[in-house]
Amino acid sequence: VLARLAELLGPAKVSFASAERIAYSQDRFPLSLLWTRAGEVPYAPDAVCWPERIDDVRAVLALAAREGFPVVPYGGGSGVCGGTVPVRGGVVLDLKRMNRLLAVRDEALLCEVEAGALGQHLEEALNRRGYTSGHFPSSMYCSTVGGWLAARSAGQASTRYGKIEDLCAGLEIVLPGGEVAILKPVPRSAAGPDWRQLLIGSEGTLGVVTRAWLRIAPLPEARRFLSFRFPSVPSGLQAIRKVLRRGLRPAVVRLYDPLDTLVGVSGGLKGGGVLEAAKVELIERAKLEVLAHPEWAAIAGRFSSGCHSVFVCEGDRELSALEARAIEDAALAAGAEPRGEAPAEHWFRHRYDISYKGAPLFREGAFVDTMEVAAPWDRIETLYERVRAALAARAFTLAHFSHAYLDGCSIYFTFAALCPSERETRERYLECWRAGMEATLDAGGTISHHHGIGLLKADFMRREIGPFLDVFCALKRAIDPRGVLNPGKMGLP
Ligand SMILES: Cc1cc2nc3c(=O)[nH]c(=O)nc-3n(C[C@H](O)[C@H](O)[C@H](O)COP(=O)(O)OP(=O)(O)OC[C@H]3O[C@@H](n4cnc5c(N)ncnc54)[C@H](O)[C@@H]3O)c2cc1C
């Protein structure tokens, strides 16, 4: 079968080399980083393919359906839930050679792009033509359009532009067996259920996305930066709600809890070059001590003075000025202290650095991960308290609120721990996830706002969607009777 694959695609598009098979055995799922640290490769594909056009994708899927081998679609491999881990071997299909921006339609404000385009490349190409995608995940440099759609990604400015499911007007998808389905771009439609929305978020289990039509926006004319220190989490949330209820849509809204505020301030000093190398080293050592003793976090939290926040408004010059004034009014009314533009500008300049700081902790034997949950406004504080309590008992835990909408918002927990042995580290890691997911579901929240399900959250899908998991299984059987597409993910059999 593998020889047939090489014949079909040609040698430049297929590899059976062990280096590549190992490289594609994992994504940015922290558990898989623990495997790497221990020198383990529990799963590996039998081959890696790099299709260059839709016919290559069709050929691989047709062969897979005939012969019954698994195919795992792969974009940037930046997923953090193990979505691309080839748990049953087979072929990893890396879409990154299908990366062209095919068209920009000014009147419709749409772009047509191949699924393997990297976020940053797409944004740069759009900027050159005077537009923006409005989609800025922190993984901008290493994630693709197909991966965004597959995992229901959110950019940092989703409050203004929406998540990827709001930005997607149409898509082209290759179904198992090789059939191509095009869901053409339309503004809205009443022609039955919205199949786009069913396929977005299916994480490569129902088809391979090869092309998408995304909504775009003119490059913003102006940008405003604001930051405040709120006395507490509830006062900050109240101000954010007030702004949104006035019909305003700032691009970025971020409120940090007291501990994240405290840690962020020392990080900010470091970034500003205020501390020399020896002091930085000292802070790094202190961090490791704290990770080994999560209970110290409660004491550290007492030294924090309130909640830092960052707002960015962008778009039309007059409207963004108006929006900035309304934010200031709401913040002051909630008792916040203005901190000027500089902290928000600093965040903006470093908005893609922040997520790459985990590696040193893994090197030191610790783990760090993030849990992005969401709930309606009337459940948000309960969600915060319950998940924080569940995680803080097991790991050093920070949180910020972002991706705010009229009806609710997301909470992004960062948690890290250092245990005496590798075995205990893994147990603690899985325990954090179990406790955090249960707490989220108990509080009425969703187990994922934008990272998806993959392997990591598969066991919680039954509680998240109830009988619709059976409907999802039936749909999977109908579309993919031999179960070749990304098997073992999302709670599907
Ligand atoms: C440092 C860092 C920061 C991050 N920040 C954010 C953030 O701000 N917002 C956010 O939403 N996420 C973020 N993520 C998570 C990740 O970037 C997203 O989940 C992203 O959508 C994954 O895209 P990818 O191209 O890397 O997909 P991959 O990791 O390659 O794949 C993800 C899933 O999609 C499937 N898939 C990939 N391509 C296709 C395709 N063409 N057709 C069908 N299925 C496909 C895969 O099989 C897998 O199940 C971050 C990750 C990292 C490491």
Ligand as a Chemical Component Dictionary entry (heavy atoms), coordinates in Angstrom:
data_LIG
# 
_chem_comp.id                   LIG 
_chem_comp.type                 NON-POLYMER 
_chem_comp.pdbx_formal_charge   0 
_chem_comp.three_letter_code    LIG 
# 
loop_
_chem_comp_atom.comp_id 
_chem_comp_atom.atom_id 
_chem_comp_atom.alt_atom_id 
_chem_comp_atom.type_symbol 
_chem_comp_atom.charge 
_chem_comp_atom.model_Cartn_x 
_chem_comp_atom.model_Cartn_y 
_chem_comp_atom.model_Cartn_z 
_chem_comp_atom.pdbx_ordinal 
LIG C1  C1  C 0 2.164  29.005 21.166 1  
LIG C2  C2  C 0 0.756  28.658 20.814 2  
LIG C3  C3  C 0 -0.226 29.633 20.888 3  
LIG C4  C4  C 0 -1.546 29.338 20.524 4  
LIG N1  N1  N 0 -2.477 30.328 20.541 5  
LIG C5  C5  C 0 -3.715 30.089 20.064 6  
LIG C6  C6  C 0 -4.677 31.131 19.961 7  
LIG O1  O1  O 0 -4.418 32.294 20.302 8  
LIG N2  N2  N 0 -5.892 30.826 19.468 9  
LIG C7  C7  C 0 -6.202 29.563 19.050 10 
LIG O2  O2  O 0 -7.315 29.343 18.569 11 
LIG N3  N3  N 0 -5.334 28.560 19.177 12 
LIG C8  C8  C 0 -4.094 28.785 19.639 13 
LIG N4  N4  N 0 -3.185 27.766 19.723 14 
LIG C9  C9  C 0 -3.584 26.410 19.323 15 
LIG C10 C10 C 0 -3.405 26.120 17.822 16 
LIG O3  O3  O 0 -2.537 27.048 17.213 17 
LIG C11 C11 C 0 -4.758 26.138 17.119 18 
LIG O4  O4  O 0 -5.500 25.036 17.560 19 
LIG C12 C12 C 0 -4.693 26.123 15.596 20 
LIG O5  O5  O 0 -5.996 26.261 15.101 21 
LIG C13 C13 C 0 -4.077 24.857 15.039 22 
LIG O6  O6  O 0 -3.717 25.077 13.685 23 
LIG P1  P1  P 0 -2.638 24.152 12.964 24 
LIG O7  O7  O 0 -2.588 24.547 11.545 25 
LIG O8  O8  O 0 -1.349 24.164 13.690 26 
LIG O9  O9  O 0 -3.340 22.737 13.091 27 
LIG P2  P2  P 0 -2.747 21.345 13.533 28 
LIG O10 O10 O 0 -2.210 21.399 14.904 29 
LIG O11 O11 O 0 -1.852 20.832 12.468 30 
LIG O12 O12 O 0 -4.097 20.485 13.541 31 
LIG C14 C14 C 0 -5.127 20.741 14.470 32 
LIG C15 C15 C 0 -6.317 19.824 14.156 33 
LIG O13 O13 O 0 -6.861 20.186 12.901 34 
LIG C16 C16 C 0 -6.801 19.106 11.965 35 
LIG N5  N5  N 0 -6.461 19.716 10.673 36 
LIG C17 C17 C 0 -5.380 20.489 10.388 37 
LIG N6  N6  N 0 -5.455 20.904 9.104  38 
LIG C18 C18 C 0 -6.594 20.394 8.589  39 
LIG C19 C19 C 0 -7.225 20.462 7.312  40 
LIG N7  N7  N 0 -6.707 21.157 6.296  41 
LIG N8  N8  N 0 -8.393 19.792 7.128  42 
LIG C20 C20 C 0 -8.950 19.079 8.136  43 
LIG N9  N9  N 0 -8.396 18.982 9.356  44 
LIG C21 C21 C 0 -7.236 19.632 9.581  45 
LIG C22 C22 C 0 -5.744 18.167 12.519 46 
LIG O14 O14 O 0 -5.973 16.824 12.116 47 
LIG C23 C23 C 0 -5.927 18.362 14.022 48 
LIG O15 O15 O 0 -7.004 17.576 14.462 49 
LIG C24 C24 C 0 -1.874 28.022 20.118 50 
LIG C25 C25 C 0 -0.883 27.041 20.071 51 
LIG C26 C26 C 0 0.421  27.348 20.417 52 
LIG C27 C27 C 0 1.463  26.270 20.339 53 
# 
loop_
_chem_comp_bond.comp_id 
_chem_comp_bond.atom_id_1 
_chem_comp_bond.atom_id_2 
_chem_comp_bond.value_order 
_chem_comp_bond.pdbx_ordinal 
LIG C1  C2  SING 1  
LIG C2  C3  SING 2  
LIG C2  C26 DOUB 3  
LIG C3  C4  DOUB 4  
LIG C4  N1  SING 5  
LIG C4  C24 SING 6  
LIG N1  C5  DOUB 7  
LIG C5  C6  SING 8  
LIG C5  C8  SING 9  
LIG C6  O1  DOUB 10 
LIG C6  N2  SING 11 
LIG N2  C7  SING 12 
LIG C7  O2  DOUB 13 
LIG C7  N3  SING 14 
LIG N3  C8  DOUB 15 
LIG C8  N4  SING 16 
LIG N4  C9  SING 17 
LIG N4  C24 SING 18 
LIG C9  C10 SING 19 
LIG C10 O3  SING 20 
LIG C10 C11 SING 21 
LIG C11 O4  SING 22 
LIG C11 C12 SING 23 
LIG C12 O5  SING 24 
LIG C12 C13 SING 25 
LIG C13 O6  SING 26 
LIG O6  P1  SING 27 
LIG P1  O7  DOUB 28 
LIG P1  O8  SING 29 
LIG P1  O9  SING 30 
LIG O9  P2  SING 31 
LIG P2  O10 DOUB 32 
LIG P2  O11 SING 33 
LIG P2  O12 SING 34 
LIG O12 C14 SING 35 
LIG C14 C15 SING 36 
LIG C15 O13 SING 37 
LIG C15 C23 SING 38 
LIG O13 C16 SING 39 
LIG C16 N5  SING 40 
LIG C16 C22 SING 41 
LIG N5  C17 SING 42 
LIG N5  C21 SING 43 
LIG C17 N6  DOUB 44 
LIG N6  C18 SING 45 
LIG C18 C19 SING 46 
LIG C18 C21 DOUB 47 
LIG C19 N7  SING 48 
LIG C19 N8  DOUB 49 
LIG N8  C20 SING 50 
LIG C20 N9  DOUB 51 
LIG N9  C21 SING 52 
LIG C22 O14 SING 53 
LIG C22 C23 SING 54 
LIG C23 O15 SING 55 
LIG C24 C25 DOUB 56 
LIG C25 C26 SING 57 
LIG C26 C27 SING 58 
# 
